């Protein structure tokens, strides 16, 4: 009995103890074993689309592709996305993007057979407007794009759209703050989320300084760990969005593009801790101690800016990056420090305030398409100007003279070098030498030399007998060759002037070269985009005004020259005007255009498609009138008339020869005539009435050497009936006046001798009504 009870106790106690252990483990894990197993598999997919080209009239973006790669890389490093589930689509057509989305959908459906939950991210960086994505010359409407994303087979769908007016995709629902879509294995989420870089009526901007868009740069920085507001080592979508919103707004408030407000529309339901990136999943990491305080710029060993954030003192922060060497720059008011750190796999490096060393102010580039014209001041955040202003206020002015005057410290005053001068740091003052002046950092002042001036950034003047070179400048360059590598605002006067990026003012020289310039005055002017070019030869991709002997532009507002050639033009005034794609008003001896929206006024006008009637002696219009009519009339003449122009106004070229009387129209006489006139079809094509005036010169063939000729004036009203396309029958009446001219008598008259002779003995004339009938072929 005792053994039975003992065995019974063992049978009860041991299973009870095991059950107790299982219950504790279940409580610790927070989920039943079966449920955890079921949700252990999360399949994440990304399709990243970049489109730098958004169609005619839109600037080509520089960083859409790199933005897409940055977004994908952070989710591959820290978001659990497998390389085989990543699809890049570069510069697609609408049909290509549809095919890629369909292929991804098929892949997601196949992955569902393996169990678990599927999550899909669609990223787009490129052009857009209120109608939809601008894929080259095509538009992928917001309605269709959103519908396609909603229709994907994933349990969770997310779209991140970095484009102008991208808020149009969210405007119907307005954006509601709900948990993020990237979730851990314990959650059970379904639904969608749309994140956009701007509202419906705002521009999304990119920056050369960041080498990417403001929004994607801020979002990626947040996902790297800067957005981890809770400090739990995970970044939720709400945290990442809020960080990107604040950073994007702050960076764009002072740009010419205006403040940019990211927006969102989410409809997600489920339970569990929702995360986008997990800082613990990276192969290497960077921990910032509590005492680190300031705006941090983190660059990889290639100098690329991989993250930017503002770190407040009082709490630690963790960031995730691939293994490698990084430079961390910390900026605070009037203080600049740097630290270098090497991150290794399976190791987290730490940075504290004491590891940062003081450095000089970083050169601030003003190269973004929205940033360039912003005033360079310390208040605007230009650290170079801050340093120069500080040197101007507190620096001690001094003058030095040497064969080679070299200064490695910030300098204020005058440097005189018999051979050369050189400064390594910020400089305010003048450099004078016979051969070479060199300023390796920003300078404010004057460089004068006989051979070569070199400078990083100049606010002042460079005067040289041979060459002036600067990375950028504001002021004056005067020399044989003037060259600037980046954006500038000033005047270049020389034999050869060059600006590779943007010249904000004037070039005056024999040869002027610029990516963008306000005014160029020279023998040969070449520019990507200009306001005014005045020269013998003017070449531009886009020009407002060109005045020269030869003007060539991709797009122009006004061209005035002997030869004007443009892909698209508004006004051309010259001897020969050519517009390849679209023309406006053309005034010249010869005007040609593929498609013309304006008026052509010239001796010869050629237009394949005209919206307005050309005015000229010869007008060849592809969509106008070009027809030939063969006819007989009351004088017994066989004639042919060629009409060129439009139904509103055409020019007539005509010739006729009279049959001998009594020959029954079998033999021609010696009398013939040729003439030019103009007429109208009253704006009608096909069957129509036409009114025409023609002036003829009448000749006797055997007496032409004696200049024996007369005049014939004819006013004609007729009707052409269209039998078939391109073939018509014409009939009508005429009123005729013939005069003797240099002939002995008036030789023209109707066959029925119904006419009236008028005039004096020396100025004879003849008047009669007439008729004609004929066949017309061509376009009429």
C-alpha positions in Angstrom: 0.0 0.0 0.0 2.8 2.4 0.9 4.6 1.6 -2.3 1.4 2.2 -4.3 1.0 5.6 -2.6 4.6 6.4 -3.1 4.3 5.6 -6.8 1.1 7.5 -7.1 2.8 10.6 -5.5 5.6 10.3 -8.0 3.1 10.0 -10.8 1.4 13.2 -9.7 4.4 15.4 -8.6 6.7 14.9 -11.6 4.1 15.8 -14.3 2.9 18.7 -12.1 6.4 20.0 -11.9 6.9 19.7 -15.6 3.6 21.5 -16.2 4.7 24.3 -13.9 8.0 24.8 -15.8 6.1 24.9 -19.1 3.7 27.5 -17.7 6.6 29.7 -16.5 8.3 29.4 -19.9 5.1 30.3 -21.6 4.7 33.4 -19.4 8.2 34.5 -20.1 7.9 34.2 -23.9 4.5 35.9 -23.8 3.0 33.5 -26.4 2.0 29.8 -26.6 4.5 27.6 -28.2 2.2 26.7 -31.0 1.5 30.4 -31.8 5.2 31.3 -31.7 6.0 28.5 -34.1 3.3 29.6 -36.4 4.6 33.2 -36.6 8.3 32.3 -36.6 8.5 32.9 -40.3 8.1 36.5 -41.6 8.8 36.9 -45.4 9.6 40.5 -46.3 9.8 41.8 -49.9 11.0 45.1 -51.4 10.5 46.6 -54.8 12.5 49.8 -55.1 11.7 52.1 -58.1 13.9 55.0 -59.2 13.1 57.5 -62.0 15.5 60.4 -62.5 13.8 61.5 -65.8 10.3 62.9 -65.4 9.6 64.0 -69.0 10.2 67.2 -71.0 10.3 70.4 -69.1 11.3 68.7 -65.8 14.8 68.8 -64.3 16.6 65.5 -64.4 17.2 64.2 -60.8 20.6 63.1 -59.7 19.9 60.9 -56.7 16.7 58.9 -57.2 18.7 55.7 -57.7 21.1 56.2 -54.8 18.1 57.1 -52.6 16.4 53.7 -53.5 19.7 51.9 -52.7 20.0 53.6 -49.3 16.5 52.7 -48.4 17.0 49.0 -49.4 20.4 48.7 -47.7 19.1 49.8 -44.3 16.2 47.3 -44.4 18.6 44.6 -45.6 21.0 45.3 -42.8 18.6 45.9 -40.0 15.1 44.9 -41.2 15.4 41.3 -42.0 14.9 41.5 -45.8 16.7 38.7 -47.6 18.6 39.6 -50.8 16.5 37.3 -53.0 13.4 39.2 -52.0 14.7 42.6 -53.3 13.7 43.9 -56.7 15.3 47.1 -58.2 13.5 48.8 -61.1 15.5 51.7 -62.7 13.7 54.3 -65.0 10.8 52.0 -65.9 7.9 52.6 -68.3 4.4 52.2 -66.9 4.1 48.8 -68.5 7.5 47.7 -67.2 6.5 48.7 -63.6 3.2 46.8 -64.0 5.2 43.7 -65.1 7.6 44.0 -62.1 4.7 44.3 -59.7 2.9 41.3 -61.2 6.1 39.2 -60.9 6.6 40.3 -57.3 3.0 39.4 -56.5 3.5 35.9 -58.0 6.6 35.5 -55.9 4.7 36.5 -52.7 1.9 34.0 -53.5 4.5 31.2 -53.9 6.1 32.2 -50.6 2.8 31.8 -48.8 2.9 28.1 -49.4 5.8 28.0 -46.8 3.6 29.5 -44.1 4.2 32.6 -42.0 3.3 36.2 -42.8 4.3 38.2 -45.9 5.1 41.9 -45.7 5.7 44.0 -48.9 7.5 47.4 -49.2 7.1 49.5 -52.3 9.6 52.4 -52.5 9.5 55.1 -55.2 12.0 57.9 -55.7 11.4 60.2 -58.7 9.1 62.7 -60.3 5.4 62.9 -59.6 2.5 65.5 -59.7 -1.1 65.6 -58.7 -1.9 63.1 -61.5 0.5 60.3 -60.6 4.0 59.0 -61.0 5.9 60.7 -63.9 7.8 57.8 -65.6 9.5 59.6 -68.5 6.8 60.9 -70.8 4.2 58.6 -69.2 2.0 58.9 -66.1 1.1 56.1 -63.8 -2.0 57.5 -62.1 -2.3 57.6 -58.3 -5.6 55.7 -58.4 -4.1 52.8 -60.4 -0.8 52.8 -58.4 -2.6 52.6 -55.1 -5.0 50.0 -56.4 -2.1 47.8 -57.5 -0.4 48.1 -54.1 -3.7 47.3 -52.3 -4.1 44.3 -54.5 -0.7 42.7 -53.7 -0.9 39.3 -52.0 1.0 40.3 -48.9 -0.6 40.5 -45.5 1.0 43.9 -44.9 1.6 46.4 -47.7 3.6 49.6 -47.3 4.5 52.3 -49.9 7.2 54.9 -49.3 6.9 57.6 -52.0 9.6 60.3 -52.3 8.3 62.6 -55.0 6.7 66.0 -55.6 3.1 66.1 -54.8 3.2 62.5 -53.5 0.7 63.5 -50.8 -2.0 63.1 -53.5 -2.0 59.4 -52.8 -3.0 60.0 -49.2 -5.3 62.9 -49.5 -8.5 60.9 -49.6 -8.0 59.5 -46.1 -5.8 62.1 -44.5 -3.4 60.0 -42.5 -4.1 58.4 -39.1 -1.4 57.6 -36.6 -1.4 53.8 -35.9 1.2 51.2 -35.2 4.0 50.6 -37.7 3.9 47.8 -40.3 7.3 46.1 -39.7 6.6 43.7 -36.8 8.4 41.2 -34.7 7.6 37.5 -34.7 5.1 37.7 -31.9 2.7 40.1 -33.7 -0.2 39.4 -35.9 -0.6 42.4 -38.3 -2.5 43.0 -41.5 -3.3 46.1 -43.5 -1.5 48.9 -45.4 0.5 52.1 -44.8 1.4 54.9 -47.3 4.3 57.2 -46.4 4.9 60.2 -48.6 7.7 62.8 -48.7 5.4 65.8 -49.2 1.8 66.9 -49.2 -0.3 67.1 -52.4 0.8 70.6 -53.4 4.4 70.6 -52.3 7.7 70.0 -54.0 10.0 67.2 -52.8 13.6 68.3 -52.9 17.0 66.8 -53.3 20.3 68.3 -52.3 23.8 68.0 -53.7 25.2 68.4 -50.2 23.4 65.4 -49.0 23.7 63.6 -52.3 20.1 62.5 -52.0 16.6 63.8 -51.1 16.0 65.5 -47.8 13.2 63.0 -46.9 14.9 59.7 -47.8 18.1 60.9 -46.1 16.2 61.7 -42.9 14.2 58.5 -43.0 17.3 56.3 -43.5 19.0 58.1 -40.6 16.0 57.4 -38.4 16.0 53.8 -39.4 19.7 53.5 -38.5 18.8 54.3 -35.0 18.5 58.1 -34.8 14.7 57.7 -34.6 14.7 55.3 -31.6 13.0 57.7 -29.2 12.2 55.0 -26.7 15.8 53.8 -26.5 14.8 50.1 -26.7 17.1 49.3 -29.6 14.2 49.1 -32.1 12.8 51.7 -34.5 9.0 51.6 -35.1 7.4 53.1 -38.1 5.9 55.9 -36.0 9.3 56.7 -34.6 11.0 56.7 -38.0 8.2 58.8 -39.6 8.2 61.3 -36.8 12.0 61.7 -37.0 11.9 62.0 -40.9 9.1 64.6 -40.6 10.9 66.8 -38.2 14.3 66.6 -40.0 12.8 67.1 -43.5 10.8 70.1 -42.3 13.8 71.7 -40.5 16.1 71.2 -43.5 13.7 72.6 -46.1 12.3 75.6 -44.3 15.0 77.9 -45.7 15.3 76.5 -49.2 13.8 78.1 -52.3 11.6 75.0 -52.7 9.9 75.9 -49.5 9.0 73.9 -46.4 8.3 70.2 -47.1 5.8 68.3 -44.9 5.8 64.4 -45.1 2.4 62.8 -44.8 1.0 59.3 -44.1 -2.1 57.2 -44.4 -2.2 53.9 -42.4 -4.7 51.3 -41.8 -3.1 48.5 -39.8 -4.6 46.2 -37.2 -3.0 43.6 -35.0 -1.1 42.9 -31.8 2.5 42.8 -30.7 5.5 45.0 -30.7 5.8 46.6 -34.1 9.3 47.5 -35.4 10.9 48.5 -38.7 14.5 47.9 -37.8 16.2 46.2 -34.9 19.6 47.7 -34.0 20.7 44.4 -32.5 20.5 42.7 -35.9 23.4 44.6 -37.5 26.8 43.1 -37.8 28.4 46.2 -36.3 27.1 49.1 -34.2 27.9 52.5 -32.8 26.9 53.5 -29.3 26.9 57.2 -28.4 27.3 58.0 -24.7 25.0 60.2 -22.7 27.4 63.2 -22.7 27.5 63.4 -26.6 25.6 66.6 -27.5 25.3 68.3 -30.9 24.3 67.7 -34.6 26.2 64.7 -35.9 27.2 63.9 -39.5 28.4 60.4 -40.0 30.4 59.5 -43.1 31.8 56.3 -44.4 35.4 55.8 -45.5 34.5 57.0 -49.0 33.2 60.3 -47.6 29.5 59.5 -48.3 27.1 60.9 -45.7 25.3 57.8 -44.3 23.4 59.4 -41.3 22.7 62.8 -39.8 21.0 63.5 -36.5 20.8 65.8 -33.5 21.9 64.0 -30.3 20.9 65.6 -27.0 22.9 65.0 -23.9 21.3 63.0 -21.1 20.6 59.8 -22.8 22.6 57.2 -24.7 21.9 56.3 -28.4 22.6 53.2 -30.5 23.1 53.2 -34.3 23.6 50.4 -36.7 26.0 50.3 -39.7 27.9 47.8 -41.7 31.5 47.1 -40.6 34.0 49.7 -41.7 35.7 53.0 -40.9 33.5 56.0 -40.1 34.1 59.7 -39.4 31.7 61.4 -37.0 31.6 65.1 -37.1 29.9 67.0 -34.3 28.7 70.6 -34.8 27.6 73.0 -32.1 27.4 76.8 -32.2 31.0 78.1 -33.0 32.4 74.6 -32.3 33.3 71.8 -34.7 34.7 68.4 -33.6 35.5 65.1 -35.2 36.1 61.5 -34.2 37.1 58.5 -36.2 35.8 55.0 -35.3 36.2 51.6 -36.9 33.3 49.2 -36.6 33.9 45.5 -36.7 31.5 42.5 -37.1 29.9 41.3 -33.8 31.3 44.3 -32.0 29.7 47.6 -30.9 32.0 50.6 -30.6 31.4 53.4 -28.1 31.9 57.2 -28.5 32.0 59.7 -25.7 32.4 63.5 -25.7 36.1 63.3 -24.8 36.9 61.3 -28.0 36.0 64.2 -30.2 38.8 66.5 -31.3 38.4 70.1 -32.4 38.6 70.9 -36.1 38.2 73.9 -38.4 34.8 74.7 -39.9 33.7 72.4 -42.7 33.2 73.8 -46.2 29.5 74.2 -46.8 28.5 73.6 -50.5 25.6 75.5 -51.8 24.9 73.2 -54.7 21.4 71.8 -54.3 19.0 72.9 -57.0 16.9 74.7 -54.3 19.9 75.9 -52.1 22.2 77.7 -54.5 20.7 81.2 -54.5 20.2 81.3 -50.8 22.2 84.1 -49.2 25.6 83.0 -47.9 25.5 84.3 -44.3 26.4 82.9 -40.9 22.7 83.2 -40.0 21.8 81.0 -42.9 24.0 78.3 -41.5 27.0 78.8 -43.8 30.0 77.7 -41.6 32.5 79.2 -44.1 30.9 82.6 -43.8 30.9 82.2 -40.0 34.6 81.6 -40.0 35.3 84.5 -42.3 33.1 86.8 -40.2 34.9 85.7 -37.0 38.3 86.3 -38.6 37.2 89.7 -39.9 36.0 90.8 -36.4 38.8 89.3 -34.2 41.8 88.8 -36.6 44.8 91.1 -36.5 45.7 92.6 -39.8 49.4 92.3 -40.9 51.4 92.7 -44.1 54.3 90.4 -45.1 56.8 90.3 -48.0 58.9 87.4 -49.1 60.1 85.7 -52.2 57.6 82.9 -51.4 55.1 84.1 -48.8 53.4 81.0 -47.2 51.0 81.0 -44.3 49.4 77.9 -42.7 47.1 79.8 -40.2 44.0 81.9 -40.7 45.2 85.2 -42.1 44.0 88.8 -42.3 46.0 91.5 -44.2 48.3 91.7 -47.2 50.6 89.0 -48.6 53.3 90.1 -51.0 55.4 87.5 -52.7 58.1 88.2 -55.3 57.5 84.8 -56.8 54.4 83.5 -55.2 52.0 83.6 -52.2 50.0 80.8 -50.5 47.5 80.5 -47.6 46.4 77.2 -46.2 43.5 78.5 -44.1 40.8 81.2 -44.2 42.1 84.5 -45.6 40.8 88.1 -45.7 42.9 90.6 -47.6 45.1 90.8 -50.7 47.6 88.5 -52.4 50.1 90.1 -54.7 52.9 88.3 -56.7 54.6 88.2 -60.1 53.8 84.5 -60.8 51.3 82.6 -58.5 48.8 83.3 -55.8 47.1 80.4 -54.0 44.3 80.3 -51.4 43.4 76.8 -50.3 40.3 77.8 -48.3 37.7 80.5 -48.6 39.1 84.0 -49.1 37.5 87.4 -49.1 39.5 90.0 -50.9 41.8 90.4 -53.9 44.4 88.3 -55.9 46.7 90.1 -58.4 49.4 88.3 -60.3 51.1 88.1 -63.7 50.5 84.4 -64.3 48.1 82.3 -62.1 45.6 82.9 -59.4 44.2 79.8 -57.6 41.5 79.8 -55.0 39.0 77.5 -53.3 36.2 80.0 -52.9 36.6 83.7 -53.6 34.4 86.6 -52.4 36.2 89.5 -54.2 38.3 89.6 -57.3 41.0 87.7 -59.2 43.1 89.7 -61.7 45.7 87.9 -63.7 47.7 88.4 -66.9 47.1 84.7 -67.8 44.8 82.4 -65.7 42.3 82.8 -62.9 40.9 79.6 -61.3 38.4 79.1 -58.5 36.2 76.4 -57.2 33.5 79.1 -56.8 33.5 82.8 -56.6 31.4 85.9 -56.0 32.8 89.1 -57.6 35.2 89.5 -60.6 37.6 87.4 -62.6 39.8 89.4 -65.1 42.4 87.6 -67.1 43.2 85.8 -70.4 41.6 82.6 -69.1 39.0 82.7 -66.3 37.7 79.4 -65.0 35.3 78.4 -62.2 34.5 74.8 -61.3 31.3 75.2 -59.3 28.4 77.7 -58.8 29.4 81.4 -58.9 27.9 84.9 -58.9 29.9 87.6 -60.5 31.6 88.8 -63.7 34.2 87.0 -65.9 36.2 89.2 -68.4 38.8 87.5 -70.5 39.6 85.8 -73.8 38.3 82.4 -72.5 35.7 82.3 -69.7 34.6 79.0 -68.3 32.1 78.0 -65.6 31.4 74.3 -65.3 28.4 74.6 -63.0 26.5 77.9 -62.6 27.6 81.4 -63.3 25.2 83.8 -61.6 26.0 86.9 -63.6 28.1 87.9 -66.6 30.8 86.5 -69.0 32.6 88.9 -71.4 35.2 87.3 -73.7 36.2 85.8 -77.0 35.0 82.3 -75.9 32.5 82.0 -73.0 31.7 78.5 -71.6 29.2 77.9 -68.8 26.8 75.3 -67.5 24.5 78.1 -66.5 24.9 81.8 -66.9 22.9 85.0 -66.7 24.7 87.0 -69.5 27.3 86.0 -72.1 28.9 88.5 -74.4 31.6 87.1 -76.8 32.6 85.9 -80.2 31.6 82.3 -79.2 29.2 81.7 -76.3 28.4 78.2 -75.2 26.1 77.5 -72.2 23.7 74.9 -70.8 21.2 77.5 -69.7 21.4 81.3 -70.1 19.3 84.4 -69.8 21.1 86.4 -72.5 23.7 85.5 -75.1 25.2 88.2 -77.4 27.9 86.9 -79.8 28.9 85.9 -83.3 28.0 82.3 -82.4 25.7 81.5 -79.6 25.1 77.9 -78.5 22.8 76.9 -75.6 20.7 74.0 -74.4 18.2 76.6 -73.0 18.3 80.3 -73.6 16.0 83.2 -72.9 17.5 85.6 -75.5 20.2 85.0 -78.1 21.5 87.8 -80.3 24.2 86.8 -82.8 25.2 85.9 -86.4 24.5 82.2 -85.6 22.2 81.2 -82.7 21.6 77.6 -81.8 19.5 76.4 -78.8 17.7 73.4 -77.6 15.0 75.7 -76.2 14.8 79.5 -76.6 12.5 82.3 -75.9 14.0 84.8 -78.4 16.6 84.4 -81.1 17.8 87.4 -83.3 20.5 86.6 -85.8 21.4 85.7 -89.4 20.9 82.0 -88.8 18.6 80.9 -85.8 18.3 77.2 -85.0 16.3 75.8 -82.1 14.6 72.6 -81.0 11.8 74.7 -79.5 11.4 78.4 -79.8 9.0 81.2 -79.0 10.4 84.0 -81.3 13.0 83.8 -84.1 14.0 86.8 -86.2 16.7 86.2 -88.8 17.6 85.5 -92.4 17.1 81.8 -91.8 15.1 80.4 -88.9 14.9 76.7 -88.1 12.8 75.1 -85.4 13.0 71.3 -85.2 10.3 70.4 -82.7 8.1 73.3 -82.0 8.2 76.9 -83.2 6.6 80.1 -82.2 6.7 83.3 -84.2 9.3 83.2 -87.0 10.2 86.3 -89.1 12.9 85.9 -91.7 13.7 85.2 -95.4 13.4 81.4 -94.8 11.4 79.9 -91.9 11.2 76.2 -91.3 9.5 74.3 -88.4 8.4 70.8 -87.8 5.5 72.0 -85.7 4.6 75.7 -85.4 2.3 77.3 -82.9 3.0 80.8 -84.0 3.0 82.8 -87.2 5.6 82.4 -89.9 6.3 85.6 -91.9 9.0 85.3 -94.6 9.8 84.8 -98.3 9.8 81.0 -97.9 7.9 79.3 -95.1 8.1 75.5 -94.5 6.0 73.9 -91.8 5.0 70.3 -91.5 2.2 71.1 -89.1 1.1 74.7 -88.5 -1.5 76.0 -86.1 -1.5 79.5 -87.7 -1.4 80.4 -91.4 2.1 81.5 -92.6 2.4 84.7 -94.6 5.0 84.6 -97.4 5.8 84.2 -101.1 6.2 80.5 -100.8 4.5 78.6 -97.9 4.7 74.9 -97.8 2.4 73.5 -95.1 2.1 69.8 -94.4 -1.4 70.1 -92.9 -2.4 73.0 -95.3 -3.1 73.4 -99.0 -0.7 71.9 -101.6 -2.6 71.2 -104.8 -2.3 71.5 -108.6 -5.1 72.4 -111.0 -5.2 71.9 -114.8 -7.8 74.0 -116.6 -9.1 75.5 -119.8 -10.6 79.0 -120.0 -12.5 81.4 -122.2 -9.3 82.5 -124.1 -8.7 79.0 -125.3 -5.8 78.6 -123.0 -4.5 75.4 -121.3 -3.1 76.3 -117.9 -1.8 74.7 -114.7 -1.9 76.4 -111.2 0.0 75.4 -108.1 -1.5 76.4 -104.7 0.7 76.4 -101.5 -0.4 77.6 -98.1 -3.5 77.1 -96.0 -7.3 77.3 -96.6 -7.2 80.8 -95.1 -4.4 82.1 -97.3 -2.4 80.5 -100.1 0.0 81.6 -102.8 -0.8 80.6 -106.5 1.9 80.0 -109.1 0.4 79.7 -112.6 1.3 79.3 -116.2 -0.8 79.0 -119.4 -0.5 78.8 -123.1 -3.1 79.7 -125.7 -4.3 77.4 -128.5 -4.4 78.8 -132.1 -7.8 79.9 -133.2 -9.4 77.5 -135.6 -7.1 74.6 -134.7 -9.8 72.9 -132.7 -7.4 72.9 -129.6 -4.8 70.8 -131.5 -2.0 73.4 -131.9 -0.6 76.0 -129.5 -0.1 79.6 -130.5 3.0 81.7 -129.7 1.3 83.4 -126.8 1.8 82.3 -123.2 1.7 83.7 -119.8 3.0 83.1 -116.3 1.9 84.7 -113.0 1.8 84.8 -109.2 -1.2 85.4 -107.0 -2.8 84.8 -103.7 -6.2 83.6 -102.6 -8.4 82.1 -99.9 -10.6 79.0 -99.6 -12.6 80.8 -96.9 -11.1 78.5 -94.3 -12.6 75.3 -95.8 -10.9 72.1 -96.9 -12.4 69.5 -99.2 -15.3 70.9 -101.3 -15.0 74.7 -101.1 -15.4 78.1 -102.7 -12.2 80.0 -103.4 -11.4 83.6 -104.2 -8.1 84.5 -105.9 -6.2 87.4 -107.5 -3.4 86.7 -110.0 -1.1 88.9 -111.9 0.3 87.5 -115.2 3.1 88.6 -117.5 2.0 87.8 -121.1 4.7 87.0 -123.8 5.0 86.3 -127.5 7.5 83.5 -127.6 9.4 84.6 -130.7 9.8 88.2 -129.5 11.1 87.7 -125.9 14.5 89.1 -126.8 12.8 92.3 -127.6 11.2 92.3 -124.1 7.8 92.2 -125.8 5.4 91.6 -122.9 2.1 92.8 -121.5 0.1 92.5 -118.3 -3.0 90.4 -117.3 -4.9 91.0 -114.0 -7.4 88.3 -113.1 -9.9 88.1 -110.2 -11.4 84.6 -109.9 -14.3 83.1 -107.9 -14.7 79.4 -108.2 -15.9 76.2 -106.6 -14.1 72.9 -106.2 -16.1 69.8 -105.6 -14.2 66.9 -104.0 -14.9 63.7 -105.9 -12.5 61.5 -104.0 -9.8 62.3 -101.4 -7.2 64.2 -103.3 -9.2 64.6 -106.5 -11.7 67.4 -107.3 -13.5 69.2 -110.1 -13.4 73.0 -110.4 -15.5 75.6 -112.2 -15.9 79.3 -111.9 -16.0 82.8 -113.3 -13.4 85.5 -113.8 -13.0 89.2 -114.3 -10.0 90.1 -116.6 -8.1 93.3 -117.3 -5.2 93.1 -119.9 -2.8 96.0 -120.8 -0.2 96.3 -123.5 2.9 96.9 -121.4 5.9 96.9 -123.8 3.9 95.2 -126.5 2.6 97.0 -129.6 -1.0 96.0 -128.8 -3.1 94.1 -126.3 -2.8 90.5 -127.5 -5.2 88.8 -125.0 -9.0 88.5 -125.6 -11.8 85.9 -125.1 -12.6 83.6 -128.0 -16.1 85.0 -128.4 -14.7 88.6 -128.9 -17.0 89.9 -126.1 -14.7 92.5 -124.6 -14.4 96.2 -124.2 -11.3 98.1 -125.2 -10.3 100.9 -122.9 -7.5 103.4 -122.5 -5.6 105.7 -124.8 -3.5 105.1 -127.9 -0.3 104.7 -125.9 -1.9 102.9 -122.9 -4.3 100.4 -124.3 -6.4 98.0 -122.2 -9.1 95.4 -122.5 -11.7 94.2 -120.1 -13.9 91.1 -120.2 -15.6 88.5 -118.0 -14.5 84.9 -118.3 -14.9 81.4 -117.1 -12.8 78.2 -116.5 -13.1 74.6 -115.6 -10.5 72.1 -114.5 -9.3 69.1 -112.4 -7.6 69.6 -109.0 -5.3 67.0 -107.4 -3.5 67.1 -104.0 -4.6 68.4 -100.6 -7.2 71.2 -100.9 
